[in-house]
Amino acid sequence: MTPMWQLDRNLPKLMLGSSIPDFPGNVGLLAAASGTEHVGIRTSRLFVEDFAKHGDYAGALAAFLETGSYPPPRLHAIDVSISAAARSKAGKVKNSSRE
């Protein structure tokens, strides 16, 4: 369990970790963020690819320190159209896995 539960719920919390897929910090931060969220502890998250490039994440840290939160930029969703035939095939695969 994280010691964050001992902190005041209104105190802003930031989790900072690596975004490099091969680095265990990436998975660890996602797990910690999931666990704290699961028990009602709100956190902001910041993933950094190269910690030596301070300029790449200085703005995000400044935003967190000024406002108490850091909402990461959202990528636009990719619209994927699914045909009726593809939907039918997926349904057949789903049903066959139940047998």
Biopython code that builds the backbone (N, CA, C, O; Angstrom):
import numpy as np
from Bio.PDB.StructureBuilder import StructureBuilder

atoms = [
    (1, "MET", "N", (0.843, -1.180, 0.000)),
    (1, "MET", "CA", (0.000, 0.000, 0.000)),
    (1, "MET", "C", (0.887, 1.242, 0.000)),
    (1, "MET", "O", (1.946, 1.257, 0.627)),
    (2, "THR", "N", (0.463, 2.241, -0.680)),
    (2, "THR", "CA", (1.207, 3.478, -0.766)),
    (2, "THR", "C", (1.029, 4.329, 0.492)),
    (2, "THR", "O", (-0.054, 4.339, 1.077)),
    (3, "PRO", "N", (2.064, 5.035, 0.911)),
    (3, "PRO", "CA", (1.906, 5.934, 2.057)),
    (3, "PRO", "C", (1.087, 7.183, 1.708)),
    (3, "PRO", "O", (0.837, 8.021, 2.574)),
    (4, "MET", "N", (0.671, 7.309, 0.446)),
    (4, "MET", "CA", (-0.118, 8.478, 0.052)),
    (4, "MET", "C", (-1.447, 8.562, 0.797)),
    (4, "MET", "O", (-2.014, 9.647, 0.926)),
    (5, "TRP", "N", (-1.947, 7.435, 1.287)),
    (5, "TRP", "CA", (-3.224, 7.451, 1.992)),
    (5, "TRP", "C", (-3.121, 8.261, 3.285)),
    (5, "TRP", "O", (-4.136, 8.699, 3.825)),
    (6, "GLN", "N", (-1.886, 8.462, 3.786)),
    (6, "GLN", "CA", (-1.694, 9.226, 5.018)),
    (6, "GLN", "C", (-1.731, 10.732, 4.779)),
    (6, "GLN", "O", (-1.866, 11.510, 5.723)),
    (7, "LEU", "N", (-1.612, 11.135, 3.539)),
    (7, "LEU", "CA", (-1.619, 12.563, 3.210)),
    (7, "LEU", "C", (-3.043, 13.091, 3.137)),
    (7, "LEU", "O", (-3.985, 12.345, 2.871)),
    (8, "ASP", "N", (-3.181, 14.373, 3.374)),
    (8, "ASP", "CA", (-4.478, 15.031, 3.244)),
    (8, "ASP", "C", (-5.010, 14.812, 1.828)),
    (8, "ASP", "O", (-4.274, 14.973, 0.855)),
    (9, "ARG", "N", (-6.275, 14.450, 1.713)),
    (9, "ARG", "CA", (-6.868, 14.182, 0.387)),
    (9, "ARG", "C", (-6.817, 15.405, -0.517)),
    (9, "ARG", "O", (-6.794, 15.265, -1.740)),
    (10, "ASN", "N", (-6.799, 16.603, 0.063)),
    (10, "ASN", "CA", (-6.781, 17.826, -0.740)),
    (10, "ASN", "C", (-5.380, 18.232, -1.180)),
    (10, "ASN", "O", (-5.225, 19.154, -1.981)),
    (11, "LEU", "N", (-4.361, 17.554, -0.666)),
    (11, "LEU", "CA", (-2.992, 17.866, -1.055)),
    (11, "LEU", "C", (-2.737, 17.335, -2.471)),
    (11, "LEU", "O", (-2.909, 16.141, -2.713)),
    (12, "PRO", "N", (-2.334, 18.192, -3.402)),
    (12, "PRO", "CA", (-2.067, 17.707, -4.767)),
    (12, "PRO", "C", (-0.934, 16.692, -4.775)),
    (12, "PRO", "O", (0.059, 16.840, -4.063)),
    (13, "LYS", "N", (-1.101, 15.665, -5.586)),
    (13, "LYS", "CA", (-0.109, 14.597, -5.680)),
    (13, "LYS", "C", (0.249, 14.376, -7.149)),
    (13, "LYS", "O", (-0.628, 14.301, -8.009)),
    (14, "LEU", "N", (1.537, 14.275, -7.419)),
    (14, "LEU", "CA", (2.015, 14.052, -8.779)),
    (14, "LEU", "C", (2.882, 12.809, -8.811)),
    (14, "LEU", "O", (3.819, 12.677, -8.025)),
    (15, "MET", "N", (2.571, 11.901, -9.719)),
    (15, "MET", "CA", (3.415, 10.733, -9.958)),
    (15, "MET", "C", (4.223, 11.006, -11.211)),
    (15, "MET", "O", (3.665, 11.316, -12.263)),
    (16, "LEU", "N", (5.529, 10.892, -11.097)),
    (16, "LEU", "CA", (6.434, 11.164, -12.204)),
    (16, "LEU", "C", (7.177, 9.876, -12.528)),
    (16, "LEU", "O", (7.795, 9.275, -11.649)),
    (17, "GLY", "N", (7.120, 9.454, -13.771)),
    (17, "GLY", "CA", (7.777, 8.211, -14.153)),
    (17, "GLY", "C", (8.223, 8.213, -15.596)),
    (17, "GLY", "O", (7.929, 9.137, -16.355)),
    (18, "SER", "N", (8.926, 7.179, -15.960)),
    (18, "SER", "CA", (9.475, 7.030, -17.300)),
    (18, "SER", "C", (8.415, 6.548, -18.279)),
    (18, "SER", "O", (7.577, 5.711, -17.942)),
    (19, "SER", "N", (8.459, 7.078, -19.479)),
    (19, "SER", "CA", (7.555, 6.615, -20.537)),
    (19, "SER", "C", (8.246, 5.643, -21.482)),
    (19, "SER", "O", (7.670, 5.249, -22.495)),
    (20, "ILE", "N", (9.468, 5.258, -21.160)),
    (20, "ILE", "CA", (10.204, 4.325, -22.003)),
    (20, "ILE", "C", (9.622, 2.930, -21.775)),
    (20, "ILE", "O", (9.680, 2.429, -20.652)),
    (21, "PRO", "N", (9.066, 2.288, -22.800)),
    (21, "PRO", "CA", (8.397, 0.998, -22.626)),
    (21, "PRO", "C", (9.269, -0.094, -22.006)),
    (21, "PRO", "O", (8.754, -0.941, -21.276)),
    (22, "ASP", "N", (10.572, -0.096, -22.277)),
    (22, "ASP", "CA", (11.447, -1.141, -21.761)),
    (22, "ASP", "C", (11.874, -0.892, -20.312)),
    (22, "ASP", "O", (12.530, -1.738, -19.704)),
    (23, "PHE", "N", (11.505, 0.261, -19.763)),
    (23, "PHE", "CA", (11.934, 0.627, -18.422)),
    (23, "PHE", "C", (10.841, 0.279, -17.427)),
    (23, "PHE", "O", (9.686, 0.647, -17.642)),
    (24, "PRO", "N", (11.166, -0.418, -16.344)),
    (24, "PRO", "CA", (10.135, -0.864, -15.411)),
    (24, "PRO", "C", (9.350, 0.277, -14.767)),
    (24, "PRO", "O", (8.248, 0.046, -14.270)),
    (25, "GLY", "N", (9.873, 1.479, -14.762)),
    (25, "GLY", "CA", (9.163, 2.609, -14.163)),
    (25, "GLY", "C", (7.841, 2.894, -14.854)),
    (25, "GLY", "O", (6.893, 3.366, -14.227)),
    (26, "ASN", "N", (7.781, 2.608, -16.136)),
    (26, "ASN", "CA", (6.555, 2.830, -16.904)),
    (26, "ASN", "C", (5.423, 1.983, -16.343)),
    (26, "ASN", "O", (4.347, 2.502, -16.047)),
    (27, "VAL", "N", (5.654, 0.710, -16.199)),
    (27, "VAL", "CA", (4.638, -0.213, -15.702)),
    (27, "VAL", "C", (4.353, 0.066, -14.234)),
    (27, "VAL", "O", (3.202, 0.018, -13.801)),
    (28, "GLY", "N", (5.398, 0.356, -13.470)),
    (28, "GLY", "CA", (5.227, 0.645, -12.055)),
    (28, "GLY", "C", (4.356, 1.857, -11.815)),
    (28, "GLY", "O", (3.510, 1.850, -10.922)),
    (29, "LEU", "N", (4.557, 2.909, -12.613)),
    (29, "LEU", "CA", (3.749, 4.113, -12.447)),
    (29, "LEU", "C", (2.300, 3.850, -12.815)),
    (29, "LEU", "O", (1.395, 4.330, -12.132)),
    (30, "LEU", "N", (2.065, 3.104, -13.872)),
    (30, "LEU", "CA", (0.692, 2.774, -14.247)),
    (30, "LEU", "C", (0.014, 1.950, -13.151)),
    (30, "LEU", "O", (-1.156, 2.169, -12.840)),
    (31, "ALA", "N", (0.748, 1.009, -12.570)),
    (31, "ALA", "CA", (0.189, 0.180, -11.498)),
    (31, "ALA", "C", (-0.102, 1.023, -10.262)),
    (31, "ALA", "O", (-1.158, 0.877, -9.646)),
    (32, "ALA", "N", (0.820, 1.896, -9.898)),
    (32, "ALA", "CA", (0.617, 2.760, -8.731)),
    (32, "ALA", "C", (-0.558, 3.707, -8.953)),
    (32, "ALA", "O", (-1.365, 3.920, -8.048)),
    (33, "ALA", "N", (-0.656, 4.268, -10.142)),
    (33, "ALA", "CA", (-1.751, 5.179, -10.449)),
    (33, "ALA", "C", (-3.091, 4.451, -10.398)),
    (33, "ALA", "O", (-4.078, 4.987, -9.895)),
    (34, "SER", "N", (-3.115, 3.252, -10.913)),
    (34, "SER", "CA", (-4.335, 2.452, -10.886)),
    (34, "SER", "C", (-4.724, 2.109, -9.452)),
    (34, "SER", "O", (-5.892, 2.210, -9.077)),
    (35, "GLY", "N", (-3.746, 1.707, -8.663)),
    (35, "GLY", "CA", (-4.027, 1.330, -7.277)),
    (35, "GLY", "C", (-4.503, 2.490, -6.434)),
    (35, "GLY", "O", (-5.442, 2.344, -5.651)),
    (36, "THR", "N", (-3.871, 3.638, -6.580)),
    (36, "THR", "CA", (-4.290, 4.793, -5.789)),
    (36, "THR", "C", (-5.674, 5.273, -6.230)),
    (36, "THR", "O", (-6.493, 5.654, -5.395)),
    (37, "GLU", "N", (-5.927, 5.255, -7.500)),
    (37, "GLU", "CA", (-7.243, 5.656, -8.011)),
    (37, "GLU", "C", (-8.314, 4.697, -7.496)),
    (37, "GLU", "O", (-9.422, 5.115, -7.158)),
    (38, "HIS", "N", (-7.980, 3.431, -7.440)),
    (38, "HIS", "CA", (-8.924, 2.405, -6.990)),
    (38, "HIS", "C", (-9.392, 2.648, -5.551)),
    (38, "HIS", "O", (-10.536, 2.346, -5.209)),
    (39, "VAL", "N", (-8.513, 3.188, -4.719)),
    (39, "VAL", "CA", (-8.887, 3.458, -3.326)),
    (39, "VAL", "C", (-9.258, 4.923, -3.097)),
    (39, "VAL", "O", (-9.347, 5.376, -1.956)),
    (40, "GLY", "N", (-9.472, 5.653, -4.180)),
    (40, "GLY", "CA", (-9.980, 7.016, -4.080)),
    (40, "GLY", "C", (-8.944, 8.101, -3.889)),
    (40, "GLY", "O", (-9.293, 9.224, -3.527)),
    (41, "ILE", "N", (-7.671, 7.795, -4.124)),
    (41, "ILE", "CA", (-6.623, 8.809, -4.015)),
    (41, "ILE", "C", (-6.372, 9.374, -5.403)),
    (41, "ILE", "O", (-5.874, 8.673, -6.285)),
    (42, "ARG", "N", (-6.714, 10.633, -5.595)),
    (42, "ARG", "CA", (-6.534, 11.279, -6.899)),
    (42, "ARG", "C", (-5.093, 11.744, -7.070)),
    (42, "ARG", "O", (-4.516, 12.339, -6.159)),
    (43, "THR", "N", (-4.521, 11.476, -8.224)),
    (43, "THR", "CA", (-3.165, 11.914, -8.530)),
    (43, "THR", "C", (-3.113, 12.454, -9.951)),
    (43, "THR", "O", (-3.951, 12.132, -10.792)),
    (44, "SER", "N", (-2.122, 13.270, -10.189)),
    (44, "SER", "CA", (-1.775, 13.646, -11.555)),
    (44, "SER", "C", (-0.607, 12.766, -11.948)),
    (44, "SER", "O", (0.158, 12.330, -11.088)),
    (45, "ARG", "N", (-0.460, 12.501, -13.230)),
    (45, "ARG", "CA", (0.627, 11.657, -13.709)),
    (45, "ARG", "C", (1.403, 12.372, -14.790)),
    (45, "ARG", "O", (0.833, 13.079, -15.621)),
    (46, "LEU", "N", (2.694, 12.185, -14.770)),
    (46, "LEU", "CA", (3.545, 12.768, -15.794)),
    (46, "LEU", "C", (4.557, 11.712, -16.212)),
    (46, "LEU", "O", (5.361, 11.255, -15.400)),
    (47, "PHE", "N", (4.515, 11.333, -17.465)),
    (47, "PHE", "CA", (5.460, 10.368, -18.019)),
    (47, "PHE", "C", (6.521, 11.133, -18.802)),
    (47, "PHE", "O", (6.194, 12.004, -19.608)),
    (48, "VAL", "N", (7.788, 10.811, -18.566)),
    (48, "VAL", "CA", (8.909, 11.505, -19.195)),
    (48, "VAL", "C", (9.753, 10.482, -19.947)),
    (48, "VAL", "O", (10.059, 9.410, -19.423)),
    (49, "GLU", "N", (10.125, 10.822, -21.175)),
    (49, "GLU", "CA", (10.946, 9.896, -21.963)),
    (49, "GLU", "C", (12.431, 10.074, -21.686)),
    (49, "GLU", "O", (13.167, 9.093, -21.585)),
    (50, "ASP", "N", (12.875, 11.318, -21.563)),
    (50, "ASP", "CA", (14.298, 11.574, -21.338)),
    (50, "ASP", "C", (14.430, 12.599, -20.212)),
    (50, "ASP", "O", (14.215, 13.793, -20.421)),
    (51, "PHE", "N", (14.785, 12.125, -19.022)),
    (51, "PHE", "CA", (14.873, 13.003, -17.862)),
    (51, "PHE", "C", (15.964, 14.053, -17.998)),
    (51, "PHE", "O", (15.925, 15.065, -17.299)),
    (52, "ALA", "N", (16.939, 13.842, -18.879)),
    (52, "ALA", "CA", (18.013, 14.815, -19.088)),
    (52, "ALA", "C", (17.519, 16.035, -19.857)),
    (52, "ALA", "O", (18.159, 17.086, -19.809)),
    (53, "LYS", "N", (16.407, 15.922, -20.559)),
    (53, "LYS", "CA", (15.845, 17.042, -21.324)),
    (53, "LYS", "C", (14.799, 17.748, -20.464)),
    (53, "LYS", "O", (13.596, 17.583, -20.666)),
    (54, "HIS", "N", (15.274, 18.532, -19.508)),
    (54, "HIS", "CA", (14.392, 19.197, -18.546)),
    (54, "HIS", "C", (13.338, 20.068, -19.209)),
    (54, "HIS", "O", (12.216, 20.179, -18.715)),
    (55, "GLY", "N", (13.692, 20.671, -20.304)),
    (55, "GLY", "CA", (12.756, 21.549, -21.001)),
    (55, "GLY", "C", (11.529, 20.826, -21.522)),
    (55, "GLY", "O", (10.475, 21.434, -21.709)),
    (56, "ASP", "N", (11.666, 19.524, -21.757)),
    (56, "ASP", "CA", (10.542, 18.755, -22.291)),
    (56, "ASP", "C", (9.410, 18.600, -21.278)),
    (56, "ASP", "O", (8.252, 18.442, -21.665)),
    (57, "TYR", "N", (9.731, 18.643, -20.004)),
    (57, "TYR", "CA", (8.688, 18.433, -19.004)),
    (57, "TYR", "C", (8.614, 19.538, -17.949)),
    (57, "TYR", "O", (7.813, 19.451, -17.018)),
    (58, "ALA", "N", (9.438, 20.572, -18.087)),
    (58, "ALA", "CA", (9.428, 21.677, -17.125)),
    (58, "ALA", "C", (8.066, 22.380, -17.092)),
    (58, "ALA", "O", (7.584, 22.758, -16.024)),
    (59, "GLY", "N", (7.463, 22.548, -18.245)),
    (59, "GLY", "CA", (6.150, 23.209, -18.300)),
    (59, "GLY", "C", (5.079, 22.418, -17.562)),
    (59, "GLY", "O", (4.221, 22.990, -16.889)),
    (60, "ALA", "N", (5.138, 21.105, -17.696)),
    (60, "ALA", "CA", (4.169, 20.245, -17.008)),
    (60, "ALA", "C", (4.357, 20.333, -15.501)),
    (60, "ALA", "O", (3.379, 20.408, -14.757)),
    (61, "LEU", "N", (5.607, 20.323, -15.047)),
    (61, "LEU", "CA", (5.871, 20.452, -13.614)),
    (61, "LEU", "C", (5.416, 21.816, -13.099)),
    (61, "LEU", "O", (4.821, 21.916, -12.026)),
    (62, "ALA", "N", (5.698, 22.861, -13.869)),
    (62, "ALA", "CA", (5.273, 24.208, -13.468)),
    (62, "ALA", "C", (3.753, 24.288, -13.377)),
    (62, "ALA", "O", (3.216, 24.880, -12.440)),
    (63, "ALA", "N", (3.064, 23.700, -14.338)),
    (63, "ALA", "CA", (1.593, 23.696, -14.309)),
    (63, "ALA", "C", (1.075, 22.991, -13.063)),
    (63, "ALA", "O", (0.125, 23.459, -12.435)),
    (64, "PHE", "N", (1.691, 21.867, -12.701)),
    (64, "PHE", "CA", (1.269, 21.141, -11.504)),
    (64, "PHE", "C", (1.511, 21.986, -10.259)),
    (64, "PHE", "O", (0.643, 22.077, -9.390)),
    (65, "LEU", "N", (2.681, 22.601, -10.168)),
    (65, "LEU", "CA", (3.001, 23.406, -8.987)),
    (65, "LEU", "C", (2.106, 24.637, -8.872)),
    (65, "LEU", "O", (1.783, 25.066, -7.764)),
    (66, "GLU", "N", (1.709, 25.200, -9.992)),
    (66, "GLU", "CA", (0.858, 26.393, -9.975)),
    (66, "GLU", "C", (-0.610, 26.073, -9.726)),
    (66, "GLU", "O", (-1.303, 26.823, -9.038)),
    (67, "THR", "N", (-1.083, 24.969, -10.279)),
    (67, "THR", "CA", (-2.523, 24.679, -10.219)),
    (67, "THR", "C", (-2.883, 23.498, -9.323)),
    (67, "THR", "O", (-4.043, 23.348, -8.939)),
    (68, "GLY", "N", (-1.915, 22.666, -8.987)),
    (68, "GLY", "CA", (-2.199, 21.495, -8.167)),
    (68, "GLY", "C", (-2.664, 20.293, -8.951)),
    (68, "GLY", "O", (-3.050, 19.278, -8.373)),
    (69, "SER", "N", (-2.631, 20.403, -10.269)),
    (69, "SER", "CA", (-2.970, 19.246, -11.096)),
    (69, "SER", "C", (-2.282, 19.377, -12.448)),
    (69, "SER", "O", (-1.895, 20.466, -12.873)),
    (70, "TYR", "N", (-2.144, 18.247, -13.099)),
    (70, "TYR", "CA", (-1.579, 18.238, -14.449)),
    (70, "TYR", "C", (-2.406, 17.307, -15.306)),
    (70, "TYR", "O", (-2.253, 16.088, -15.242)),
    (71, "PRO", "N", (-3.283, 17.885, -16.110)),
    (71, "PRO", "CA", (-4.027, 17.043, -17.058)),
    (71, "PRO", "C", (-3.174, 16.850, -18.315)),
    (71, "PRO", "O", (-2.920, 17.816, -19.034)),
    (72, "PRO", "N", (-2.731, 15.626, -18.590)),
    (72, "PRO", "CA", (-1.898, 15.419, -19.771)),
    (72, "PRO", "C", (-2.678, 15.732, -21.041)),
    (72, "PRO", "O", (-3.897, 15.572, -21.085)),
    (73, "PRO", "N", (-1.970, 16.176, -22.069)),
    (73, "PRO", "CA", (-2.666, 16.455, -23.324)),
    (73, "PRO", "C", (-3.309, 15.187, -23.862)),
    (73, "PRO", "O", (-2.715, 14.110, -23.833)),
    (74, "ARG", "N", (-4.501, 15.332, -24.340)),
    (74, "ARG", "CA", (-5.235, 14.177, -24.877)),
    (74, "ARG", "C", (-4.969, 14.065, -26.371)),
    (74, "ARG", "O", (-5.024, 15.046, -27.113)),
    (75, "LEU", "N", (-4.683, 12.859, -26.777)),
    (75, "LEU", "CA", (-4.550, 12.614, -28.209)),
    (75, "LEU", "C", (-5.944, 12.467, -28.793)),
    (75, "LEU", "O", (-6.868, 12.017, -28.116)),
    (76, "HIS", "N", (-6.085, 12.841, -30.024)),
    (76, "HIS", "CA", (-7.373, 12.685, -30.684)),
    (76, "HIS", "C", (-7.616, 11.207, -30.992)),
    (76, "HIS", "O", (-6.723, 10.493, -31.447)),
    (77, "ALA", "N", (-8.818, 10.784, -30.737)),
    (77, "ALA", "CA", (-9.175, 9.394, -31.016)),
    (77, "ALA", "C", (-9.157, 9.139, -32.516)),
    (77, "ALA", "O", (-9.463, 10.024, -33.315)),
    (78, "ILE", "N", (-8.802, 7.947, -32.875)),
    (78, "ILE", "CA", (-8.810, 7.545, -34.277)),
    (78, "ILE", "C", (-10.162, 6.918, -34.557)),
    (78, "ILE", "O", (-10.568, 5.971, -33.883)),
    (79, "ASP", "N", (-10.850, 7.441, -35.541)),
    (79, "ASP", "CA", (-12.152, 6.895, -35.906)),
    (79, "ASP", "C", (-11.944, 5.648, -36.752)),
    (79, "ASP", "O", (-11.358, 5.705, -37.833)),
    (80, "VAL", "N", (-12.428, 4.536, -36.250)),
    (80, "VAL", "CA", (-12.303, 3.269, -36.968)),
    (80, "VAL", "C", (-13.708, 2.783, -37.296)),
    (80, "VAL", "O", (-14.489, 2.464, -36.399)),
    (81, "SER", "N", (-14.020, 2.730, -38.568)),
    (81, "SER", "CA", (-15.338, 2.232, -38.954)),
    (81, "SER", "C", (-15.286, 0.715, -39.052)),
    (81, "SER", "O", (-14.353, 0.144, -39.616)),
    (82, "ILE", "N", (-16.298, 0.080, -38.496)),
    (82, "ILE", "CA", (-16.359, -1.384, -38.464)),
    (82, "ILE", "C", (-17.518, -1.832, -39.338)),
    (82, "ILE", "O", (-18.662, -1.426, -39.134)),
    (83, "SER", "N", (-17.210, -2.660, -40.298)),
    (83, "SER", "CA", (-18.248, -3.138, -41.209)),
    (83, "SER", "C", (-19.122, -4.178, -40.517)),
    (83, "SER", "O", (-18.722, -4.769, -39.514)),
    (84, "ALA", "N", (-20.294, -4.392, -41.048)),
    (84, "ALA", "CA", (-21.208, -5.408, -40.516)),
    (84, "ALA", "C", (-20.572, -6.794, -40.624)),
    (84, "ALA", "O", (-20.752, -7.627, -39.735)),
    (85, "ALA", "N", (-19.830, -7.047, -41.708)),
    (85, "ALA", "CA", (-19.181, -8.347, -41.887)),
    (85, "ALA", "C", (-18.117, -8.568, -40.805)),
    (85, "ALA", "O", (-18.022, -9.660, -40.246)),
    (86, "ALA", "N", (-17.324, -7.544, -40.510)),
    (86, "ALA", "CA", (-16.291, -7.664, -39.477)),
    (86, "ALA", "C", (-16.932, -7.864, -38.108)),
    (86, "ALA", "O", (-16.441, -8.652, -37.299)),
    (87, "ARG", "N", (-18.011, -7.163, -37.850)),
    (87, "ARG", "CA", (-18.720, -7.303, -36.579)),
    (87, "ARG", "C", (-19.266, -8.731, -36.423)),
    (87, "ARG", "O", (-19.217, -9.313, -35.339)),
    (88, "SER", "N", (-19.781, -9.275, -37.518)),
    (88, "SER", "CA", (-20.313, -10.635, -37.502)),
    (88, "SER", "C", (-19.210, -11.660, -37.217)),
    (88, "SER", "O", (-19.399, -12.583, -36.425)),
    (89, "LYS", "N", (-18.049, -11.485, -37.878)),
    (89, "LYS", "CA", (-16.925, -12.390, -37.655)),
    (89, "LYS", "C", (-16.450, -12.317, -36.199)),
    (89, "LYS", "O", (-16.149, -13.341, -35.585)),
    (90, "ALA", "N", (-16.387, -11.113, -35.663)),
    (90, "ALA", "CA", (-15.961, -10.951, -34.269)),
    (90, "ALA", "C", (-16.938, -11.638, -33.324)),
    (90, "ALA", "O", (-16.524, -12.254, -32.342)),
    (91, "GLY", "N", (-18.220, -11.538, -33.611)),
    (91, "GLY", "CA", (-19.230, -12.203, -32.792)),
    (91, "GLY", "C", (-19.074, -13.708, -32.815)),
    (91, "GLY", "O", (-19.236, -14.372, -31.791)),
    (92, "LYS", "N", (-18.757, -14.255, -33.997)),
    (92, "LYS", "CA", (-18.550, -15.706, -34.116)),
    (92, "LYS", "C", (-17.338, -16.163, -33.310)),
    (92, "LYS", "O", (-17.375, -17.205, -32.656)),
    (93, "VAL", "N", (-16.261, -15.374, -33.362)),
    (93, "VAL", "CA", (-15.051, -15.711, -32.596)),
    (93, "VAL", "C", (-15.362, -15.650, -31.107)),
    (93, "VAL", "O", (-14.952, -16.531, -30.351)),
    (94, "LYS", "N", (-16.076, -14.627, -30.682)),
    (94, "LYS", "CA", (-16.430, -14.491, -29.272)),
    (94, "LYS", "C", (-17.247, -15.685, -28.804)),
    (94, "LYS", "O", (-16.986, -16.256, -27.745)),
    (95, "ASN", "N", (-18.229, -16.051, -29.597)),
    (95, "ASN", "CA", (-19.086, -17.181, -29.212)),
    (95, "ASN", "C", (-18.334, -18.502, -29.232)),
    (95, "ASN", "O", (-18.597, -19.372, -28.402)),
    (96, "SER", "N", (-17.393, -18.668, -30.176)),
    (96, "SER", "CA", (-16.644, -19.929, -30.243)),
    (96, "SER", "C", (-15.689, -20.087, -29.057)),
    (96, "SER", "O", (-15.341, -21.208, -28.683)),
    (97, "SER", "N", (-15.268, -18.971, -28.470)),
    (97, "SER", "CA", (-14.349, -19.072, -27.337)),
    (97, "SER", "C", (-15.066, -19.506, -26.058)),
    (97, "SER", "O", (-14.413, -19.865, -25.079)),
    (98, "ARG", "N", (-16.372, -19.477, -26.056)),
    (98, "ARG", "CA", (-17.150, -19.915, -24.897)),
    (98, "ARG", "C", (-17.323, -21.417, -24.851)),
    (98, "ARG", "O", (-17.664, -21.971, -23.806)),
    (99, "GLU", "N", (-17.093, -22.083, -25.965)),
    (99, "GLU", "CA", (-17.338, -23.534, -26.046)),
    (99, "GLU", "C", (-16.236, -24.342, -25.433)),
    (99, "GLU", "O", (-16.301, -25.571, -25.426)),
]
sb = StructureBuilder()
sb.init_structure("model")
sb.init_model(0)
sb.init_chain("A")
sb.init_seg("    ")
for serial, (resi, resn, name, xyz) in enumerate(atoms, 1):
    if name == "N":
        sb.init_residue(resn, " ", resi, " ")
    sb.init_atom(name, np.array(xyz, "f"), 0.0, 1.0, " ", f" {name:<3s}", serial, name[0])
structure = sb.get_structure()
